[in-house]
Amino acid sequence: MNPYQALPARSFWRPAVAEPDPFAIDDLWTPAFTLGQDDPVLTAGSCFAARIGPALLEQGMNWYDAEPAPPGLTEEQRRARHYGEFSFRTGTVYTPAMLRQWLSWAFGRSAPPEAGWVEDGRCYDPYRPSVEPEGHASVEEMLAARATTLSAIRRAVGGARCLIFTMGLTEAWLDRIDGTVLPACPGTVRGAFDPGRHTFHNYGFVELHRDLSEAVALLREASPELRVLLTVSPVPLTATATGGHALTANTYSKSLLRAVAGQLALEDDHVDYFPSYELITGAPFKSAFYAPNLRTVTPEGVAFVMRHFAAAFGPGRDATAPQSRRPLVKGGDSCDDAVLDYYSPR
């Protein structure tokens, strides 16, 4: 007798992964906490996280949009201004450090810088440069819009049952002067790159774990019963600033993010990990859920991930059952870092 003889089939590669039809693979995840259909759920994170909120609504769950679009905007205008992507209009939040920074600002632990990027008479927010594609009329207007988002974060966290945070990258650009983390390299989406001020940083495991732990502590202090569900985006990075190959740089980033998510889930009973990354990138799926660019996850891929999510929480739900194939998000790539493809050699 040995310990392996008592393990279920899901613990062995051949019966759990190699032999089943890929779409019949199930039992990947047992949630660490319950989540009712009416429990408010928040989403934040990388561009893949922008697909989760609408997908939750498709599944009949209660996605909490704390910063809805004002009346009168067309669907195209709502998309362009990043309404309906996340529970609050932060834009993409790629790293744990960015999440910690937004929460620190929202809950008064630190104050965000008040300077904006001015281009052609319009002012852009350095911390969400693509959220207002036409910019703001003044710095004051920019700061008022940011204050609205910070208020939405406070309101959302205070009223939610769960935050799903999707981590996307370890690479980031920092401002040497004020010590803040930027969502994109200045001079790409907006702004101007200053080599004396803007510096590249690739977070390591210890830093990622520290920032994510601090972010969770801020959330729990504001809402003691809030649960945090971590995921890792299956969307590869568009470009790496390390100078290395994009494939190995992507593996480095995703491996560290996955390891940190797993470690924190082991350490904190209020934190769990959902395997959306494995459901898209796993060997059995043979890149079937990627568009031809091998980067964009198809609507079918998002639906496949969310069926597994709903099946784990909903009695009688089957992750392998056919579901609606209606696209969950229209339009192109919403990632801020997708603009980097413009600079690739042709």
Stockholm file with secondary structure:
# STOCKHOLM 1.0

chainA/1-346         MNPYQALPARSFWRPAVAEPDPFAIDDLWTPAFTLGQDDPVLTAGSCFAARIGPALLEQGMNWYDAEPAPPGLTEEQRRARHYGEFSFRTGTVYTPAMLRQWLSWAFGRSAPPEAGWVEDGRCYDPYRPSVEPEGHASVEEMLAARATTLSAIRRAVGGARCLIFTMGLTEAWLDRIDGTVLPACPGTVRGAFDPGRHTFHNYGFVELHRDLSEAVALLREASPELRVLLTVSPVPLTATATGGHALTANTYSKSLLRAVAGQLALEDDHVDYFPSYELITGAPFKSAFYAPNLRTVTPEGVAFVMRHFAAAFGPGRDATAPQSRRPLVKGGDSCDDAVLDYYSPR
#=GR chainA/1-346 SS CCGGGGSCGGGSHIIIIISSCGGGCCCCCCCSSCCCTTSCEEEEESTTHHHHHHHHHHTTCCBCCSSCCCTTCCHHHHHHTTTTSSSSSCCCCCSHHHHHHHHHHHTTSSCCCCCCEEETTEEECTTSTTTSTTCBSSHHHHHHHHHHHHHHHHHHHHHCSEEEEEECCSEEEEETTTCCEESSCTTTSSSCCCTTTEEEEECCHHHHHHHHHHHHHHHHHHCTTCEEEEEECCSCCSCCSSSSCHHHHHHHHHHHHHHHHHHHHHHCTTEEECCHHHHHHSGGGTTTTBCTTSSSBCHHHHHHHHHHHHHHHSTTCCTTSCCCCCCSSCSSCCCGGGGGGGGSCC
#=GC SS_cons         CCGGGGSCGGGSHIIIIISSCGGGCCCCCCCSSCCCTTSCEEEEESTTHHHHHHHHHHTTCCBCCSSCCCTTCCHHHHHHTTTTSSSSSCCCCCSHHHHHHHHHHHTTSSCCCCCCEEETTEEECTTSTTTSTTCBSSHHHHHHHHHHHHHHHHHHHHHCSEEEEEECCSEEEEETTTCCEESSCTTTSSSCCCTTTEEEEECCHHHHHHHHHHHHHHHHHHCTTCEEEEEECCSCCSCCSSSSCHHHHHHHHHHHHHHHHHHHHHHCTTEEECCHHHHHHSGGGTTTTBCTTSSSBCHHHHHHHHHHHHHHHSTTCCTTSCCCCCCSSCSSCCCGGGGGGGGSCC
//
